[in-house]
Amino acid sequence: MQQAQLMRASFEARLSRRIERASRVRLQQFIPMHWFAAAASECATMYVDGLFYGAISVSQAYVEALSRYLSEHHHLNVLKSVEERCQLLHRKKIISAAACDSALTIFSDRNDFHHLNRDVVQDFVKLEERALACVNHLHTIEADVFAFSVVEAGRVTPKNPDYWPSGGDGLILVNLRHL
């Protein structure tokens, strides 16, 4: 019982900051149900929960996975450099300039976070700002790549249906997200 009380008190103490952070997140409501969907969805949750290193690192991993997926999907040479891969996707008009810029911005300090180099940001305020920037840049990318509209009684209609796995009989498999 004491553990539950301590956990409840900790949750209550952090709730106002979590609500504040959640209000700053731009989140794509639906993304396709691919192998990277769950991890992609956790980026915003980690930011809201104050897990900034995790939000940044998983955002960077998601950019890597998504750029690989798009390259493979479009039968492009999967370049080793994620930056070159994103630039190629932009040149081929697969992603917009804004999505490419967002991906490159997210990936800009990948090695510092991935390898926990000595230069990695440690200032809590700067970490929070960087994590928010990563999460909101993901929204820019997802809004471009996984654009959709909602029509007639909540039916999701993707702009690029071939990016969304089929659920059969005109259905698509989605990852529904919320904070």
C-alpha positions in Angstrom: 0.0 0.0 0.0 2.8 2.4 0.8 4.4 1.9 -2.7 1.0 2.8 -4.3 0.7 6.0 -2.2 4.3 7.0 -3.1 3.6 6.4 -6.8 0.4 8.4 -6.6 2.0 11.3 -4.8 4.8 11.3 -7.4 2.3 11.3 -10.2 0.3 14.1 -8.7 3.4 16.2 -8.1 4.5 16.0 -11.8 1.0 16.3 -13.3 0.9 20.0 -13.9 4.3 20.0 -15.8 3.1 17.0 -17.8 -0.1 18.8 -18.8 2.0 21.9 -19.7 4.3 19.9 -21.9 1.4 18.0 -23.5 -0.1 21.3 -24.6 3.0 22.1 -26.6 3.1 18.8 -28.6 1.8 18.7 -32.2 0.8 15.0 -32.8 -0.3 13.3 -35.9 -3.5 11.5 -34.9 -3.0 8.4 -37.1 0.1 6.8 -38.6 0.3 3.5 -40.5 0.7 0.4 -38.4 4.3 -0.4 -39.4 7.1 -1.9 -37.2 8.2 1.6 -36.2 4.7 2.9 -35.3 4.8 2.0 -31.6 8.3 3.5 -31.1 7.3 6.6 -33.1 4.2 7.1 -30.8 6.3 6.8 -27.7 8.4 9.9 -28.6 5.7 12.4 -27.6 4.8 10.4 -24.5 8.4 10.4 -23.4 8.6 14.1 -23.9 5.4 14.7 -21.9 6.7 12.4 -19.1 10.0 14.3 -18.9 12.1 11.6 -20.4 14.0 13.9 -22.7 17.0 11.8 -23.7 14.6 9.0 -24.7 12.4 11.3 -26.7 15.4 12.7 -28.6 17.1 9.3 -29.2 13.9 7.5 -30.3 13.0 10.5 -32.6 16.4 10.1 -34.3 15.9 6.3 -34.6 12.5 6.9 -36.1 13.9 9.2 -38.7 16.4 6.5 -39.6 13.7 3.8 -39.8 11.3 6.0 -41.8 13.8 7.1 -44.3 14.9 3.5 -44.8 11.2 2.4 -45.2 10.6 5.2 -47.8 13.7 4.4 -49.7 12.9 0.7 -49.8 9.2 1.3 -50.7 10.3 3.5 -53.7 13.0 1.0 -54.7 15.8 3.6 -54.2 19.3 2.7 -53.2 19.2 2.7 -49.3 22.2 4.9 -48.7 24.1 4.4 -45.5 24.0 8.1 -44.6 20.6 9.1 -43.2 21.2 12.7 -44.2 22.0 11.7 -47.8 18.9 9.4 -47.8 16.6 12.2 -46.7 18.1 14.5 -49.3 17.6 11.9 -52.0 14.0 11.4 -50.9 13.5 15.1 -51.2 15.1 15.4 -54.7 12.9 12.5 -55.8 9.9 14.5 -54.5 8.9 11.8 -52.1 9.2 14.1 -49.1 8.8 17.9 -49.0 11.5 20.4 -48.2 9.9 21.0 -44.8 10.0 17.2 -44.0 13.6 16.9 -45.2 14.7 19.9 -43.1 12.9 18.5 -40.1 14.5 15.1 -40.5 18.0 16.7 -40.9 17.4 18.9 -37.8 16.3 15.9 -35.7 19.4 13.9 -36.9 21.9 16.8 -36.5 23.2 15.7 -33.1 22.4 12.0 -33.4 25.9 10.8 -32.6 26.1 12.8 -29.4 22.9 11.2 -28.1 23.4 7.8 -29.6 26.9 7.4 -28.2 26.4 9.7 -25.2 29.4 11.7 -26.2 30.9 14.1 -23.7 29.4 17.0 -25.7 25.8 15.7 -25.2 23.5 18.3 -23.8 23.1 17.9 -20.0 21.3 21.1 -19.2 17.7 20.1 -18.3 16.1 23.2 -19.9 18.0 22.7 -23.1 17.2 19.0 -23.1 13.5 19.8 -22.7 13.6 22.3 -25.6 15.5 19.9 -27.8 13.1 17.0 -27.1 10.1 19.3 -27.9 11.7 20.4 -31.1 12.3 16.7 -32.1 8.7 15.7 -31.3 7.3 18.6 -33.3 9.6 18.1 -36.2 8.3 14.5 -36.3 4.8 16.0 -36.7 6.0 17.9 -39.7 7.5 14.8 -41.3 4.4 12.6 -40.5 1.9 15.3 -41.7 3.8 15.2 -45.0 4.5 11.5 -45.5 1.4 10.1 -43.8 -1.1 12.8 -44.8 -4.8 11.8 -44.5 -8.2 13.3 -44.3 -11.2 12.2 -42.3 -14.4 11.9 -44.3 -17.9 10.4 -43.9 -18.5 9.2 -40.4 -14.8 9.2 -39.4 -13.4 7.2 -42.3 -9.6 7.9 -42.7 -8.5 8.5 -46.3 -4.7 8.5 -46.7 -3.1 10.8 -49.3 -0.6 8.0 -50.1 -2.6 4.7 -49.5 0.3 2.5 -50.5 2.2 3.6 -47.3 -0.7 2.2 -45.1 -1.0 -1.5 -44.6 -4.3 -3.0 -45.7 -6.7 -4.4 -43.3 -8.7 -6.0 -46.1 -12.1 -4.9 -47.6 -11.1 -1.2 -48.0 -9.7 -1.0 -44.4 -6.2 0.2 -43.4 -4.2 -0.6 -40.3 -3.5 2.5 -38.2 -1.8 3.4 -35.0 -4.2 5.7 -33.2 -2.3 8.2 -31.0 -3.2 10.5 -28.2 -1.5 12.0 -25.2 
